[in-house]
Amino acid sequence: MFRRLCQQTALLVPRVRGRLVHRGASSPTSMAAEMAERSSPKTKYEALALQVTPEWSLTDESLYVALSGFERGEPVTLHSSVTENKMTFAAVGHYVTDDSGNVDTTRDASIGGNYVGVEPMGLIWGMEQAPGQRSGLRLLKKEITDTFKVSLNVHRGHLGLEELCSEAACNPLLTSPFQRSYLAEGVQRIPVTYGKVRGTLFLPEGPGPFPGVIDMFGSVGGIVEMRSALLASRGIAALALPYFKYQDLPKDHKELHIEYFEEATKFLRVHPQVSSNKGIGVMGTSKGCDIALAMAEFIPDVRAVVAINGVCYSIDSNLKHKGKTVKRAESGDRGKLIFLEGGTIACMENAIPWEIEEENMLHIEKSDAAFLFITSLDDQCVHPKASSVGPNRLRKHGKTNVEHLQLPGAGHLVEPPYNPHFLNTFHRFNFGGVLLRWGGERRAHARAQVKAWRKVLEFFREKLM
């Protein structure tokens, strides 16, 4: 049936160009014939149209997708795909046209595919690995100055990714490319070499001064720039700060020195386009979370902290200050790893202790900073009880400068809005390289990322401006 559908489609719509379907020509025609064809009325197939608005957008902005010119009640498939670092990710939504033969994704519900319901951004956050690739891949933008070049295709009938990605797949009726970027026009990307500090500074357009935030990720190592670029696109000067496995930084994070983070804070505080009247902000996810909390304890200029799905002690790292170990490393317990699906996937939520001896806890109650903790309630990497220790500790000490955003259905990898959700991805950490279970349900996770991002922007603007 699928092959017959392809053959019918090939007869009806021989060729696709841009957004509108045009008739293709298998052989040259005379000028007279060409003129006659142009003057003849359009067929119903030539009237088909696909609209994606805007054609270029920031990754935290929503899209408008509309189809027109189809038959009433006709089943159609919208198929989005993007290739990054030679890896392809894709999603499909199944729609039925209205009485006028149209589809509007801001109004109409997908009844199948990678998402269901009225989900205008389901074609983005619903993406998964395209079939035929090795498992454990994750969509990340390495070259932040490049855009995601997304292709949106339209097919008749309700087709799945396996069909659309097979060699027998037929050509789409319509296709429309569009672009998604982390960088707004005018944002500056500046590589940083400041003493021992390495990283990338993103400055919003204009003279400033802007609120300044240090941004860190977890034990993946290296530098991750996407969130910092998007923060700058929203008016916040952001320093993407690596702390190991980058340039001449250490190869691992077995020892971390507070002086490195003090130096990074100083760099941002004295920058002429950064407003430091209210101090500097810090944002950390996973391993980056406990570093952000340590900075709050030891560095007075840190006045606003966003801590995402992490613990309140220095996990896997001896924390040193002025040559002395001030916090001894606590590591996960391999014996408490849970292996799923025949041992191919590791779940470590029970392997990470929630609290340790008091002397090695991070004494964040000593800080005068404001805190925003973000906890995913379906995190299967760091248990929600573990990432709730920090806010509970502050409240126990009578602190009122704390907010705790809890996200039902969200997994560990809370990223900027509309980043696709990945339940398991390959990860190298002190247990060895495995497929790691992050947790989360796709639709709930997508909503959580939008909610968290809005809260982060609101928090930093309120505390640092």
N, C-alpha and C positions, 0 to 999 in steps of 0.2 A: 504493500500500500504506500509506503514511504517513497519507493522508487517511482511509482505511478504518479504520486503528487509532484515529484521533481520534474517528471516529463511534462506534465500538464503546465506547470509553472514556466518551464523553459519555452513552451510554445506561446504562452500568453505574454510573457515579458522577456524578450530575448536579451535585453541588455539593461544595465543600471548605471546611471551616471549621477553623481551628486545626490541631491535630495529627491528629485523628481524622476520618475521612470520615463525613459525615452525609448523609442523603437531603435533597435540597432539595425545595421544594414550588412547583409552577408556579402554583397557585391556592390561595386560602384553603380550609381543611378544617374540618369540624365538630369540636366538642370530643370527641364520641364516637369519631369516626374517628381523631382524634389520639391518644386514650387507647388505642384498639385497636392502633394502630401501635406505640406505645411498649411495650405489653405483649407484642407478638409477638416471636419469637426473632430475633436479629440475623442478617442474611445474611452470607455470606463477605466481601462487599464492605464492609459496615459495620465489620467487625472489623479492617480494615487500620489500621496505626499506624506512625507515624514518631517517633523519639525522638532529640533532640540534647541532649547533656549535656557541659558546663553550658550553660545558655541565655545566660549572660554570662561572659566569660573575658578574661584578658589575652592579648595577641597572641602571646606566647611559650608559651602553654599549649596542650596538645593537646585534641582533642574526641573524644567517643564518639557515633557515629551508628548507629542500629539500626532495622531495618524488621521488621515481623511481620504475619502474617495473609495472606500470599500463598500461591499454589499452590507445590508442590514443583517445583524446577528452573525457575522462571519468570524470564525475562530482565527486568531493571529498570534504569532509568537514574536516577542521582542527579545533580541539576543545581543547582549553587550559583551565586549571582550577587550582586553588590554594585554600587551606583551611587554614585560619588564625584565631586563637581564636574561633574555631568551626563555623566559618562563611566561606562560599564558594563563590568565585568569578570566573567568567568564560567568555570566548568569543569564537565565531566561525567565521571562514572565509570560504567562498565558492569559490572553485577553479575548473578549468577545465584543465586536463593534456594536455601537448603539443604533437606534432607529435611523440615524443619518449616515451610518457607515463610518463613524469616527471612534477614536479612542483618545482619552485625555487621562494621563497617569495621575494627575492631581485630583481626579474625580472618580475614575473607574478602577475597579478592583481586579487584581490578578487572581485567577482561580487555580493557579498551579505553577509549577516550575520551582525556582529558588526562593520564592516568597509568595505569600497570598495576602489579599486585602488591598486597600488603597495605600500604596507605598511608593510615592514619587521617586524615592531614592533607592528602591529595592534593586534596581539594575546595577547599582554601585556597591552598596553594603552587602548585597546578596551574592557577590562573586565568590567563586571557589576555584580550585585548580581545574583547568581544563583536562579532560580525560587523556590518558596516555603519557603522563609525566610521573616522575618518581614522587612518592608521597612525602609529606612534611614540608612543602613549600609555603612561603608566606609573602604576600605582596608588600614590598617596601621600596621606597624611592631612594636610591643611592645618590644619584646626581640631582641634587635638589633644584638646580637651575633649569633642568629639563621638565617639561610637562608630562603628565600621563596622557597619552594619545589613545583615546577610547573610540572604538568602532561600535556603532549601533545598527543592527540589521533587523529587517522585518521579513518574516516568512508566513505563508498561509498555513493554517492548521496549527495544532499544538504539538511542538517538537521538543525533545529533550536535548541536553548537551551531548550525550553520546551520539545521537543522530546528526546533530549540527557539526560536530567535530570529526565525523567519520569521512573517509575518502569518498563515500557515495553521496555526501551532502550536496544538495542543489544550491544554485546561486540564490542570494536573497532577492526579494522583490524590490526592496528599497534599502539604502544604506546612508548613514550620515556620520561623519567623524566629529568628535568634539574633544576639547582639552580641559584638563583639570590641573591646577597648580597650587603649590604651597606658598608661592611668592607673589605678592601683589606688586603692581607696577611701582617702581621707585624704591622698593626695599633693597638695601645694600647688604651684600654678603661679604664679610671681611675675615679672611683667615687670621688667627691670633697666635702669635708667639710672644709671650710676655713673661720674662724670667723662665720659670719651669712650666708655665701654663701653656697648654695647647688647646685649640678649639676653633670655633667659628662664631663670630659675632654677627647678628642680624639686626640692622637698624631700620626703623620705619622711615618712610619718605618724610622729608622736612628737617628743620634745624633742631627740633626737640626743645627742651630736654624731655626724655621719655622715662617712664618707670623701667627699672632694670631687673631682669630675672635670669638666674643661672638654671639651666635645664639639663637634667641627667637621666639616663636610662639605666638598664640593669646589667646583668652579668654576660650579656652578649658581647660586651666590649666594643672597642672602636668608638666611632662617633656617629650619632644619629641626629640628623639636622631637621627632620620634617616638622617637628612640633615647634622648634625655635623659629623656623621660617614663618610658620603660621602665626605665632605670637607676634612677630614683627609686622606681619600683614594686618594685624589688629591693633597696632599702635604701641606695642611693648618691645623695648630693646631686649633681646634675648641672646645669651651666650650658651651655645651648645657645647657642653663641657665633657670631654672624655676623661677617663681616669686610669685606663689601662688599655693595652693592645692598640696603641695608636702612635704613629711616628716614634719618637724616642721615649715615650712613657713606658712604665714597666709592662712586662709581658702578661702579668696576672695581677690579681687584686688581693694577694695574701697579706700584704701590708699596705695600709693607706696612711698618708701623713696629713694631718690637719693643716700644716703649713701650705700645702698645695692649694687647698680650698680657700684658705685665708688670702693667698695671693690672687686667686681668681676673683674673689669678692672685692679686693682692693682695685683690681683692674677695672671692674665694672663700675665701682663707686666713683672713681676719679675720672671716668670717661666724660669728655665735655658735653656729649649729647645724652647723658644719662642723669636723671634727677635722683639724687641720693638723700634728699631732705628727710624722707621717711624710711631710709634704709634700702636694702636690697632684698629681692625675693628669691626663693629657691624652689625648684620643682623637681621631684624625683619619683620614678616608677620602679617598683621591685627593689633590687639592690640599691638603685639610686635613691630610694625612699629613706633607707636608714642613713645614707650619707647626708641627705638633706636635714634629717633630724639631728645628726651629730653636729652639723654646721650651726644649727640653731643653738645648741648647748655651748659650743666653744667660740663662736664668732658673733660678737655683739651687733655688728652691722647687718646681720640677717634678721629681718623684721617681718617677713611673711613667708610661710612655708606651705607648699602643697605636697602632701605625702600620699602616694597612690599604691595601694596593695603591697605594703612592705611591713617590716617588723621594727620594734623599738629597741634593737640592739644591733651590734655590728656583725652581721652574718658573714661567715667565711673570710673575714678580714681582721687582722690585728690593727687596731686604730692607735696610731702613734702621734705624740705631740711633744716637741722639743726633746726628741731622742728617747722618750719613755713611752711604754705601752700604757695607754690610758683606758682602753677597753679591749679585753681579750676576745678573740674570735670565738663565735659559737657556730658550729656547723650542723647541717642536717644529719639525720640518722638514716643511713642507707637501709637498715633493717626494717624501717617503717615505710619504705616505698611500697606502693601498691601497683602491681603490673596488670594491665588490662589487655583484653583481646589477644590472649595467648602469649602474653609477655612482650608484645611489640610496643606497648605504650606505657610510660611511667607516669604515675600520679603521685605527687610529692607533698600534698597538703598536710598529711599527718607526719611527714618526715621533718618538717620545720617546727621546732619548739615554739610555744607561744610566749612563755616567759622564762627567764633564766635567773641566776643569782643576782641580787640587787646591785652589787658593785659593778656588774658589767652591763646593766641596763643603761640606756641613754637617759640622762636626767634632764629631759626637755622642760621640766617644770622650772628650771633655772633661767630659762629664756623669757624675754619680754616680747617675743615674736607672736604674731597671730598665726593660727594653724588651721588649715583645711585638710582633713583626712578624707580620702575617698576609698571606700571599701566595696568590692564586688562580692555579692552574696552567693554567687555560684563559682567563686574562684577555687579551682582545684590545684593550684600551685602553692599559694599562700592562703592558709585557712582564714576565713573572715574573722574568726576569734583572734587570730594572730595580728591582723592589721587593725583590730579594734583596741589593742592594748594601749597604743599611744593616746588616743582621745580619752580613754578611761583613766589613764594615769594622770593626765592633766586635770581632769575633773576631780579626781580623788584628792589632788593637792589644792583644790579650790580655785583653779584657773577658769576664767570665763572667756578667754581669748581663743576659743576652739569651736570649730564647726565640724560636723561629721556627716558626710553625704554617703548614704548606703544605697547600692544599686541592685535591685532584685533582678535575677536572671543574667547578670553580667559576669564575664569571665575575667581572667587575670589581665589580659592585654587591653587595657582601656587606653585608646589612642584618640587622635582627633576625629571629629565626626565623619561618618560614612566610610571609614576604613573597614574593609571586609573583616568579618569574624572568622577566626581559624581555631577550631577546637583542639587540634594537635599539630605541632610543628617540630621540626628537628631542632635540637638545642644542645650545645656543648656546655656542661657545667661540671661541678666536682664529682658527680656520679658517673661521668663519662657521657659521650654523645648518645642521645636517645630521642625518640619521639615523645615529647612532653605534652601532657594533658593540661590545657589552660582552663577549661571549663567555659560555661556560658551557653546560652541559647541565642541563635542568630538574630532574631527579631528584637528580643529584649536587650541584647548587647548593643545593637544599633541605636536603640532609643537611649540607652544609658550613656553612650559616648556623646551624643548631642547634649544631654542634660549636664554631664560632667564638664564639657568644654565651656558651656555658657556660665557655669558656676565658677570655673577657674578664671575666666576673663573678668567676671564681676568681682571676684575676690581680690585679684591683683590690682585692679583699678581702684577699688575702695581703699585698700591698705597702703598703696604705694604712690597714689597721685594726690 
